[in-house]
């Protein structure tokens, strides 16, 4: 069944005709896909003691004497619930064995694990209790919650069963945060299914460009763990069904088909307000097919604000814009190379390497220049593979340049570029003509000298074109973000820019960048920095008053083994007095016209990271290749440092959270062997 905003609905393609395509019928359509491996199910074949899932998670435990707590305990309910007793955040080993979740931690006494042969069992959650409820805590960082009656961890030796008696009155609340976002989807989907979750009668897919909804009936006779159900509702099949159906919409060609001809693609995503989460991973962290990659979002339909499944045009980062008269302006090519900086007064020259990325000029020392490979290499027979490898090498080279940069300058801060056209043909005159000056908005003037007059002219022309483009590009982005911050319900281009596919595909060295306030730890003042997410690392450049060239901060933050949380989840970690949940939101207006009145907790991100990994991946990309230099398995009780980020608005905060978690997802999959070793480390209590 298909519903349209218009009054003349076309005849849709029968859902089963598309969803049941297989074999040769699939090869001629966009639904061609690999065979589906057997799904992981929790059935009667799972014996007592068999581990269904196990993972390390960031967990916070809450307790309340109330026994009538809402079944859907999320961050909004958390804000308004009184008399909650909080335990400190900690990393636990969470194991799912049949009808219970077991939460383990390291023993407080060193060496005790050598004698007990297992981790310390801290909590047990009975999944089959009538008072145990599963809910989505936050869609932004995909944390989920389990509420249950307090349960003893004592084991009945005669029957090998946990004694699920009431340890005390009240309710235990467990908030779970996994590092891998796709793994959180898998946990939530399988727990929801095991605890009796029922599929709705239809799967609704909305297309915001056409303002149209496609409703696909879910067969009543299919059980939740049916392989046929999963194979029918594969991502490729759903996209093919919607495309075949929506082609009859009158606006299809002008709004969709033209964009597809330009190389764009239609992809599925789950959306809540301005938060877009693409359905882009068909395999789990072990490389096994996730047959529920689309259906798993249906488990969130019970939430207070359930996500909407949408079919959207997946855009990459914008590389052009249109003027009011319709003129198409493409992004000019970047420029990089060696230049000598002429210091004022002393006229001492310093050889530097300058390179431009995403509207910024990065300055590096010559021994960390990473210049491009010289031309003249013979092309291989596999040209497509060569182009792909070359692009990856260029992205890695740009990442290394940024990681080793000593300073950065926003191209928009360059007011003018000057060059002395005079001078004779003698040596002083030639040196004068091959030099140029950057006049900055701070009033400072930076003088550079190139290798030749021709190279100097090339730098001047390229920089002027880049400055003009990025000034206009940033004005467009600011306007779109203002529109999105005012209304989440309408389709705005800012969603496509903030949640672009370059973040997932790693098309550029800079995954995400912008000005934010940061601090390490929970004490001290926030610092305004230019923050860049590059190759699994956070790189900071300190913004000082009345300066345009921002110097790099020494420490880089590696996202290996890191957790990223936002909103109320992150605000709860702040020391007492720094977070006032009952304070009225303060209206804010920024220089680019953005006006917000978001709550403080909606603009906070917290990163938990391991400090000893800061220098591990400086010359490697942990999101694409396994790092052999990290051989140790960190204990659960290993200390973590915190990195707090404050943004200007909730829209910016949510976009940063999604980008950081997407980068961690790529790290988890690239470091597969190490992640499996960490996931499987630590023995559980033996059940006889």
C-alpha positions in Angstrom: 0.0 0.0 0.0 1.3 3.4 -1.0 0.1 6.8 0.4 0.8 10.0 -1.4 0.4 13.7 -0.6 -1.2 14.2 -4.0 -4.7 13.2 -4.9 -3.7 11.0 -7.9 -1.9 8.0 -6.5 -0.4 5.7 -9.2 -0.6 1.9 -9.2 2.3 0.6 -7.0 4.3 -2.5 -7.7 3.0 -5.3 -5.4 5.4 -5.6 -2.5 5.9 -9.3 -2.7 6.8 -9.1 -6.4 9.8 -7.0 -5.4 10.6 -8.4 -2.0 10.6 -12.0 -3.2 13.1 -11.3 -6.1 15.9 -13.7 -6.0 18.6 -15.2 -8.3 18.4 -14.1 -11.9 15.5 -11.8 -11.1 17.7 -9.9 -8.7 20.6 -9.5 -11.1 18.6 -7.2 -13.4 17.6 -4.9 -10.5 19.3 -2.9 -7.7 18.2 -5.7 -5.3 21.1 -8.0 -6.2 22.8 -9.0 -3.0 25.0 -11.7 -1.5 23.4 -14.8 0.0 22.2 -14.4 3.6 23.9 -16.4 6.3 22.0 -18.0 9.1 20.8 -15.5 11.6 21.7 -15.4 15.3 18.6 -16.3 17.2 17.7 -17.0 20.8 15.6 -20.1 20.7 15.1 -23.2 22.8 18.2 -24.7 21.3 20.3 -22.3 23.4 21.3 -24.2 26.5 21.6 -22.8 30.0 25.1 -21.3 30.2 25.6 -20.7 26.5 26.7 -17.1 25.8 24.4 -15.4 23.3 26.2 -12.0 23.3 29.1 -10.5 25.3 30.6 -7.1 25.1 32.4 -4.4 27.0 30.1 -1.5 27.7 30.1 1.7 29.6 27.4 1.3 32.2 25.8 3.4 34.8 23.6 1.9 37.5 20.8 3.8 39.2 18.4 2.8 42.0 15.1 4.1 43.1 12.6 2.9 45.7 9.8 3.5 43.3 8.4 0.3 41.8 6.0 2.0 39.3 8.7 3.6 37.1 7.8 4.2 33.5 8.4 1.3 31.2 10.1 3.7 28.7 12.9 5.1 30.8 14.8 7.5 28.5 16.7 10.7 29.1 13.6 12.9 29.3 12.1 10.6 32.0 15.5 10.6 33.7 15.4 14.4 33.9 12.1 14.4 35.8 12.5 11.4 38.0 13.3 12.2 41.6 15.1 10.4 44.4 17.5 8.5 42.1 20.7 7.1 43.5 23.6 7.0 41.1 26.6 4.8 40.9 29.8 6.0 39.2 30.3 5.3 35.5 32.5 2.3 34.8 33.3 -0.2 32.0 31.8 -3.6 32.6 31.8 -6.9 30.8 28.1 -7.6 29.9 27.2 -11.2 29.0 23.8 -12.5 27.9 23.2 -16.1 28.9 19.7 -17.4 28.1 17.2 -15.5 30.3 19.6 -13.2 32.2 22.2 -10.5 31.6 25.3 -10.8 33.8 27.4 -7.7 34.5 31.0 -8.3 35.5 33.8 -6.1 36.7 37.4 -6.6 37.8 38.0 -7.8 41.4 38.8 -5.1 43.8 41.6 -7.3 45.3 44.5 -7.6 42.9 45.2 -11.2 41.8 41.9 -12.6 43.0 40.9 -13.5 39.5 43.8 -16.0 39.4 42.1 -18.0 42.1 38.4 -17.6 41.2 39.1 -18.1 37.5 36.4 -15.6 36.6 35.5 -11.9 36.8 33.6 -10.5 39.7 29.8 -10.8 39.1 28.3 -7.5 40.2 24.7 -7.6 38.9 22.2 -9.9 37.3 19.2 -8.7 35.2 16.4 -11.3 34.8 15.1 -10.9 31.3 11.9 -12.9 31.8 10.7 -11.0 34.9 7.5 -9.2 34.4 9.1 -6.1 35.9 12.1 -6.1 33.5 11.7 -3.5 30.7 13.9 -2.5 27.8 13.8 1.0 26.4 15.9 3.3 24.2 17.6 5.9 26.4 19.0 8.2 23.6 18.8 7.9 19.9 21.6 10.4 19.5 24.4 8.1 21.0 22.2 5.0 20.8 22.4 4.1 24.5 19.7 1.9 25.9 18.2 1.1 29.3 17.0 -1.9 31.2 14.9 -1.6 34.4 14.4 -4.6 36.7 13.8 -5.5 40.3 16.9 -5.8 42.4 18.2 -9.4 42.0 20.8 -11.3 44.0 23.9 -12.7 42.3 23.8 -15.9 44.3 23.7 -19.1 42.3 21.6 -22.2 43.4 24.3 -24.9 43.1 21.7 -27.8 43.0 19.9 -26.5 40.0 22.5 -24.3 38.4 20.0 -21.4 38.3 20.2 -17.9 39.5 18.0 -17.2 42.5 15.8 -14.4 41.1 14.3 -13.5 44.5 13.7 -9.9 45.6 16.9 -8.7 47.2 15.2 -5.5 48.3 12.4 -3.3 47.3 12.6 -0.7 44.5 14.0 -0.7 40.9 17.4 -1.0 39.4 18.1 1.0 36.3 21.0 0.1 34.0 22.1 2.5 31.2 24.3 0.8 28.5 26.6 2.5 26.0 28.5 0.4 23.5 31.4 1.8 21.4 30.0 0.3 18.2 26.7 1.8 17.1 25.8 -1.2 14.9 26.5 -3.5 17.8 24.1 -1.5 19.9 21.5 -2.0 17.2 22.1 -5.8 17.4 21.9 -6.0 21.1 18.7 -4.0 21.3 17.0 -5.9 18.5 17.8 -9.3 19.9 16.9 -8.3 23.4 13.6 -6.8 22.2 12.8 -9.9 20.2 13.7 -12.2 23.1 11.5 -10.2 25.5 8.5 -10.6 23.4 8.6 -7.6 21.0 6.1 -7.8 18.2 6.5 -6.5 14.7 4.0 -3.9 13.5 1.6 -4.8 10.7 3.4 -2.5 8.2 6.8 -1.1 7.5 6.5 2.6 6.6 9.1 4.3 4.5 8.9 8.0 4.0 10.5 10.0 1.2 11.0 13.7 2.3 11.8 15.0 -1.2 8.4 13.8 -2.6 6.6 14.1 0.7 5.3 10.6 0.2 5.1 7.5 2.3 5.3 3.9 1.2 3.7 1.3 3.5 4.8 -2.3 3.0 2.6 -5.0 4.7 4.5 -7.5 6.9 3.1 -11.0 6.4 1.3 -12.2 9.6 2.5 -15.7 9.3 6.3 -14.9 9.5 7.9 -15.3 12.9 10.5 -12.9 14.0 13.5 -15.2 13.6 12.4 -16.4 10.1 15.2 -16.3 7.5 12.5 -15.7 4.9 11.4 -12.6 6.6 14.9 -11.3 6.8 15.7 -12.1 3.2 12.5 -10.4 2.1 13.2 -7.2 4.0 16.8 -6.8 3.0 18.0 -3.2 2.5 18.4 -3.6 -1.3 14.9 -5.1 -1.6 13.3 -2.3 0.3 15.1 0.4 -1.8 14.2 -1.4 -5.0 10.5 -1.6 -4.0 10.3 2.1 -3.1 12.0 3.1 -6.3 9.7 1.0 -8.5 6.7 2.4 -6.6 7.7 6.0 -6.5 8.6 6.3 -10.2 4.9 6.8 -10.8 4.9 10.0 -8.8 4.7 13.1 -11.1 7.6 14.9 -9.4 9.9 11.8 -9.5 11.9 12.8 -12.5 12.6 16.4 -11.5 13.3 15.7 -7.8 14.8 12.2 -7.8 15.8 10.9 -11.2 17.9 14.0 -12.2 19.9 13.6 -9.0 20.4 9.9 -9.6 21.7 10.7 -13.1 24.3 12.9 -11.4 25.7 10.0 -9.5 23.7 10.2 -6.2 22.0 7.2 -4.7 18.9 6.6 -2.6 19.7 5.1 0.8 17.6 4.2 3.9 18.0 5.9 7.2 16.3 6.2 10.6 15.6 9.8 11.6 14.6 11.5 14.9 14.2 15.3 14.5 17.4 16.5 12.9 19.4 13.3 13.7 19.9 11.0 10.6 21.4 7.6 11.1 22.1 5.8 7.8 21.5 2.1 7.3 24.9 1.4 5.8 26.3 -1.8 7.5 25.0 -5.2 6.2 27.6 -7.2 8.3 28.2 -7.2 12.0 31.6 -6.7 13.7 32.4 -10.4 13.1 31.7 -10.1 9.4 28.5 -12.1 9.6 25.4 -10.8 7.7 23.0 -8.6 9.8 19.8 -9.7 8.2 17.9 -7.3 10.5 19.9 -4.2 9.4 16.6 -2.5 8.4 14.1 -4.2 10.7 16.1 -3.5 13.8 14.9 0.1 13.9 11.4 -1.2 14.5 12.4 -2.1 18.0 12.6 1.6 18.7 8.9 2.2 17.8 8.0 1.9 21.5 10.1 4.9 22.3 8.5 8.2 23.4 9.8 9.8 20.1 10.2 6.8 17.7 12.5 7.1 14.7 11.1 7.4 11.2 12.4 5.2 8.4 13.2 7.3 5.4 14.5 6.9 1.8 16.7 9.8 1.2 19.2 11.0 -1.4 22.6 10.2 0.1 24.8 13.3 -0.6 28.5 13.7 -0.2 30.0 16.8 1.2 29.0 19.8 -1.1 31.6 20.8 -3.6 29.7 23.5 -5.4 27.0 26.1 -4.9 24.7 28.2 -7.1 24.5 32.0 -7.2 21.2 33.8 -7.3 21.4 34.1 -11.1 21.8 30.3 -11.3 25.5 30.3 -12.0 27.2 27.0 -11.0 30.4 27.5 -9.0 32.6 24.5 -8.3 35.1 24.2 -5.5 38.6 25.3 -6.8 41.4 22.8 -6.6 43.5 22.8 -3.5 47.1 23.9 -3.4 50.2 22.8 -1.4 53.9 23.2 -1.5 57.0 24.6 0.0 57.2 28.3 0.9 59.6 30.4 2.8 58.1 32.6 5.5 60.0 35.9 5.8 59.9 37.1 9.3 59.3 40.9 9.8 62.2 43.0 11.0 65.0 40.4 11.0 64.0 39.1 7.4 65.0 35.6 8.5 63.5 33.0 6.3 61.9 29.7 7.5 61.1 27.0 5.1 57.6 25.6 5.7 55.1 23.3 3.9 51.6 24.7 3.4 48.5 22.7 2.3 44.8 23.5 2.1 42.0 21.3 3.3 38.3 22.2 3.7 38.8 25.9 3.6 41.8 25.9 5.9 45.6 26.4 5.4 47.7 24.0 7.4 51.3 24.7 8.2 53.8 21.9 8.8 57.5 21.6 9.2 59.4 20.3 6.1 60.2 16.9 7.8 56.5 16.3 8.2 55.4 17.6 4.8 54.3 14.4 3.2 54.4 15.8 -0.4 52.7 13.9 -3.2 54.5 11.2 -5.1 56.3 12.3 -8.2 54.6 11.8 -11.6 55.7 9.4 -14.3 54.7 6.0 -12.7 53.3 3.6 -15.3 49.6 2.8 -15.0 48.7 -0.8 -14.0 46.2 -2.9 -15.9 43.6 -2.7 -13.2 42.9 1.0 -13.5 39.8 1.0 -11.3 41.8 -0.6 -8.4 44.7 1.8 -9.0 42.4 4.8 -8.8 40.8 3.5 -5.6 44.2 2.9 -4.0 45.5 6.2 -5.1 42.5 8.0 -3.6 43.0 6.2 -0.3 46.7 7.1 -0.3 45.9 10.7 -0.9 43.4 10.8 2.0 46.0 9.1 4.3 48.6 11.6 3.1 46.3 14.6 3.9 45.5 13.1 7.3 49.2 12.8 8.2 49.7 16.4 7.2 47.0 17.6 9.5 48.1 15.4 12.4 51.6 16.8 12.2 50.5 20.4 11.5 51.9 23.1 13.7 49.3 25.7 12.9 46.1 26.4 10.9 44.6 29.5 9.4 41.0 29.8 8.2 40.9 31.0 4.6 38.0 33.4 5.5 40.4 35.4 7.8 42.5 36.4 4.8 41.4 39.8 3.8 43.6 40.3 0.8 46.7 38.9 -1.0 49.3 41.5 -2.1 52.3 41.2 -4.4 54.8 43.9 -5.5 54.6 44.1 -9.3 57.6 46.4 -9.4 61.3 45.5 -9.3 63.8 45.1 -12.0 65.3 42.0 -13.5 68.2 41.9 -11.1 68.4 39.5 -8.2 66.7 41.8 -5.6 63.9 42.6 -8.1 63.2 38.9 -8.9 63.1 38.1 -5.1 60.6 40.9 -4.7 58.3 39.6 -7.4 58.3 36.0 -6.2 57.1 37.1 -2.8 53.5 37.8 -1.7 51.8 38.9 1.5 48.7 37.7 3.3 46.7 40.6 4.9 44.8 39.0 7.8 41.6 40.3 9.5 43.6 40.7 12.8 45.7 43.4 11.1 48.8 41.2 10.8 50.7 40.7 7.6 52.4 37.4 6.8 55.0 37.4 4.0 55.9 34.3 2.0 58.5 33.8 -0.7 58.1 31.1 -3.4 60.6 29.3 -5.5 59.9 31.4 -8.6 57.6 34.1 -9.9 55.4 31.6 -11.7 54.9 29.6 -8.5 54.1 32.8 -6.6 51.5 33.8 -9.1 50.0 30.3 -8.9 49.7 30.5 -5.1 48.1 33.9 -5.4 45.5 32.9 -8.0 44.7 29.6 -6.2 44.3 31.1 -2.8 42.1 34.0 -4.1 39.8 31.5 -5.7 39.6 29.3 -2.6 39.0 32.3 -0.3 36.1 33.5 -2.5 34.6 30.0 -2.7 34.8 29.2 1.0 33.5 32.5 2.2 30.3 32.0 0.1 30.1 28.3 1.1 30.2 29.1 4.8 27.5 31.7 4.4 25.3 29.1 2.8 26.0 26.5 5.5 25.3 29.0 8.2 21.9 29.9 6.7 20.9 26.3 6.3 21.9 25.5 9.9 19.8 28.4 11.1 16.8 27.1 9.3 17.3 23.6 10.6 17.8 24.8 14.2 14.4 26.6 14.0 12.4 23.6 12.7 13.3 19.9 12.7 10.1 18.7 11.0 10.8 19.9 7.5 13.4 18.6 5.1 16.3 21.1 5.0 19.6 20.9 3.0 21.5 21.2 6.3 20.6 17.6 7.2 22.3 16.4 4.0 25.4 18.5 4.8 25.7 17.6 8.4 25.1 13.8 7.8 26.9 13.5 4.5 28.3 10.2 3.2 31.9 11.4 3.2 31.9 10.9 6.9 31.1 7.2 6.4 33.1 6.6 3.3 36.2 8.5 4.3 36.4 10.5 1.1 38.4 13.4 2.6 41.2 13.7 5.2 39.0 15.9 7.5 36.0 13.8 8.6 34.5 16.8 10.5 35.7 20.2 11.7 34.6 23.3 13.4 35.0 25.7 16.3 34.0 24.3 19.7 34.8 24.8 23.4 36.8 21.9 24.9 38.6 21.0 28.1 40.4 17.9 29.3 38.9 16.6 32.5 36.1 18.1 34.6 38.0 21.0 36.1 39.3 24.2 34.6 38.0 26.6 32.0 36.8 25.7 28.5 39.1 26.7 25.7 37.9 27.9 22.2 39.6 25.6 19.7 39.4 24.6 16.0 38.7 20.9 16.3 39.2 18.4 13.5 38.3 14.7 13.4 41.0 13.1 11.3 41.8 9.4 10.8 40.4 8.3 14.2 42.0 11.2 16.1 40.8 14.5 17.5 43.2 17.4 16.6 43.0 20.7 18.4 44.3 24.2 17.4 44.0 26.8 20.2 42.2 30.0 19.1 43.8 32.9 20.9 42.3 36.5 21.0 43.4 38.8 18.2 45.3 36.1 16.4 44.5 34.4 13.1 47.1 31.6 13.0 46.0 29.1 15.5 48.8 26.9 17.0 48.4 23.2 17.3 47.9 21.7 20.8 50.4 19.0 21.5 48.2 16.2 22.6 46.1 14.3 20.1 43.1 12.3 21.3 42.9 8.8 19.8 39.4 7.3 19.5 40.7 3.7 19.8 38.9 2.2 22.8 37.0 5.5 23.3 33.3 6.0 24.2 31.3 9.1 23.1 28.1 10.2 24.9 26.0 13.3 24.7 23.0 15.1 26.2 21.8 14.2 29.7 23.8 11.0 29.6 27.0 13.1 29.4 25.9 15.9 31.7 25.4 13.5 34.6 29.2 12.9 34.6 29.9 16.6 35.4 30.9 17.4 39.0 28.3 18.8 41.3 27.6 22.5 40.6 28.6 22.4 37.0 25.3 21.1 35.7 22.0 22.6 36.8 19.2 20.6 35.3 16.5 22.9 36.6 18.1 26.1 35.1 16.1 27.9 32.4 17.6 27.7 28.9 19.5 30.9 28.1 18.9 32.4 24.6 22.0 32.8 22.6 22.8 34.7 19.4 26.0 34.2 17.4 27.9 36.3 14.9 26.7 34.3 11.9 23.0 34.9 12.9 22.4 31.6 14.7 19.9 31.9 17.5 19.3 29.0 20.0 17.8 28.5 23.4 18.9 24.9 23.9 19.5 23.4 27.3 23.1 23.2 28.5 23.1 19.3 28.5 21.9 19.3 24.9 25.2 21.0 23.9 27.6 18.7 25.7 29.7 15.8 24.4 31.9 13.7 26.6 34.7 11.5 25.2 36.2 8.8 27.5 39.6 7.8 26.0 42.8 6.0 27.0 45.7 8.5 27.2 48.4 5.9 26.3 47.0 5.5 22.8 47.4 9.2 21.9 50.6 8.7 19.9 49.9 5.2 18.6 48.2 6.0 15.3 50.0 9.2 14.4 51.2 7.8 11.0 48.6 5.2 10.5 44.8 5.2 9.9 43.1 3.0 12.5 39.8 3.3 10.6 41.1 1.4 7.5 44.0 -0.9 8.6 44.7 -3.0 11.7 47.4 -1.7 14.0 49.9 -4.3 15.0 51.6 -2.0 17.6 48.7 -2.4 20.1 49.1 -5.9 21.5 47.9 -5.5 25.1 44.4 -6.1 26.3 43.4 -3.3 28.7 41.7 -4.3 31.9 38.2 -3.2 32.7 39.4 -1.1 35.6 42.0 0.7 33.4 41.9 4.5 33.9 40.3 6.6 31.3 40.6 10.3 30.7 37.7 12.6 29.8 37.4 15.2 27.1 34.4 17.5 27.2 33.1 19.3 24.2 30.6 22.2 24.2 28.9 23.3 20.9 26.8 26.2 20.0 23.5 24.3 19.5 21.9 20.9 19.8 22.1 20.5 16.1 25.9 20.9 16.1 26.2 18.6 19.1 24.2 15.8 17.6 26.1 16.0 14.3 29.4 15.8 16.2 28.2 12.9 18.2 27.1 11.0 15.1 30.4 11.7 13.3 32.5 10.6 16.3 30.5 7.4 16.8 30.7 6.6 13.1 34.5 7.0 13.2 34.6 4.7 16.2 32.5 2.2 14.3 35.1 2.1 11.5 37.9 1.7 14.0 36.1 -1.3 15.7 35.7 -3.0 12.3 39.2 -2.2 11.1 40.8 -3.5 14.4 38.7 -6.7 14.2 41.2 -9.1 15.7 42.0 -6.9 18.6 38.4 -6.1 19.3 37.5 -9.8 19.4 40.3 -10.4 21.8 39.1 -7.6 24.1 35.5 -8.8 23.8 36.4 -12.4 24.7 38.8 -11.6 27.5 37.7 -12.5 31.0 36.0 -15.7 32.2 32.4 -15.8 33.4 31.0 -17.7 36.4 30.8 -21.4 35.5 27.3 -22.9 35.5 27.4 -26.6 36.2 
